[in-house]
Amino acid sequence: MDLRRQKILEAIIESFISSALPVGSKMLTECYNFKVSSATIRNEMAALEKEGYITQPHTSAGRVPTSRAYRLFVDQMKKQEVLEERAHQDMLAIRRQYYLNKTKAKLYDTVSILATATDNVSFATIPDKGQFFYIGISNILKKPEFMTQPEKATKVVEVLENELANVLSDLKITKDGAIYIGEENILPEFQSCSLLALPYSHQGFKGIMGILGSTRMNYAYNMAALRSAIQLLNE
C-alpha cells in the first residue's frame, strides 16, 4: 500500500474511532490536509474498499474500517513516547480519582460510626478542594445545655456549615492530636464546646478527623474512639 492510501486509511480509522460515524470523502477533504482533490480521495477510498480495508454500511453512507484495516493499523504501530506518557498520566489521574472516591466513602462510614459511638458531632476534612463534612448535629442539639440555650446551638451549627474548614486550617494539630476546651477555641461560637482532632492518612490522602461536643464530654473515651476510628479507616 502506498503512503497516500495508507494515510487516508489511517484518517478513516482515526475519525471512526472518535465519532463512530461512517467517514465520507468530503469530511476527509475538509478535516485532513491531504493536498489532493476530493475526487482523488474518492478513488483512493474505492481502492481501499476493493482491497477489503473499508466497507460501506449503507448505500448513502460513508465508509467504516474493517477488521483487516485495524489489523494493518495495529501491525504497523510503533511505540510513541508522547502517547506512552499521555496514557501513563491518564492512568495516574484515573487511579487517584478512584482511590479518592473510595477514601471519601470510607471516611463517611467511619465518621458516621464515630458520631454514634461518641454521641457528638464527628467530622473529617476531604482530601481535595479543602472540603469537609460532619455527621451527628442532632447529638449536640439534644444535649441539655443546648436545649436550654438554643442560641448557642444555632451559632455552633452556623460555624459548622460555614467556617469549620477555616477553623481547622488555623489550628495547630500535631500527629498526637489536639484538644481545645471551651474558651481555648479560637471562635467565640465554639466556646461552649470542646473540639478534638487528629490527622489521618489513607491511600496517600491526608486530612483531619475530629469530634465536636459539649465541654462536659468524656474526653478520655472520645479521644480513644477517635484514635480507633482512624485505625479502622486503614483496615
C-alpha positions, 0 to 999 in steps of 0.5 A, a space after each residue: 500500500 502506498 503512503 497516500 492510501 495508507 494515510 487516508 486509511 489511517 484518517 478513516 480509522 482515526 475519525 471512526 474511532 472518535 465519532 463512530 460515524 461512517 467517514 465520507 470523502 468530503 469530511 476527509 477533504 475538509 478535516 485532513 490536509 491531504 493536498 489532493 482533490 476530493 475526487 482523488 480521495 474518492 478513488 483512493 477510498 474505492 481502492 481501499 474498499 476493493 482491497 477489503 480495508 473499508 466497507 460501506 454500511 449503507 448505500 448513502 453512507 460513508 465508509 467504516 474500517 474493517 477488521 483487516 484495516 485495524 489489523 494493518 493499523 495495529 501491525 504497523 504501530 510503533 511505540 510513541 513516547 508522547 502517547 506512552 506518557 499521555 496514557 501513563 498520566 491518564 492512568 495516574 489521574 484515573 487511579 487517584 480519582 478512584 482511590 479518592 472516591 473510595 477514601 471519601 466513602 470510607 471516611 463517611 462510614 467511619 465518621 458516621 460510626 464515630 458520631 454514634 459511638 461518641 454521641 457528638 458531632 464527628 467530622 473529617 476534612 476531604 482530601 481535595 478542594 479543602 472540603 469537609 463534612 460532619 455527621 451527628 448535629 442532632 447529638 449536640 442539639 439534644 444535649 441539655 445545655 443546648 436545649 436550654 440555650 438554643 442560641 448557642 446551638 444555632 451559632 455552633 451549627 452556623 460555624 459548622 456549615 460555614 467556617 469549620 474548614 477555616 477553623 481547622 486550617 488555623 489550628 495547630 494539630 500535631 500527629 498526637 492530636 489536639 484538644 481545645 476546651 471551651 474558651 481555648 477555641 479560637 471562635 467565640 461560637 465554639 466556646 461552649 464546646 470542646 473540639 478534638 482532632 487528629 490527622 489521618 492518612 489513607 491511600 496517600 490522602 491526608 486530612 483531619 478527623 475530629 469530634 465536636 461536643 459539649 465541654 462536659 464530654 468524656 474526653 478520655 473515651 472520645 479521644 480513644 474512639 477517635 484514635 480507633 476510628 482512624 485505625 479502622 479507616 486503614 483496615 
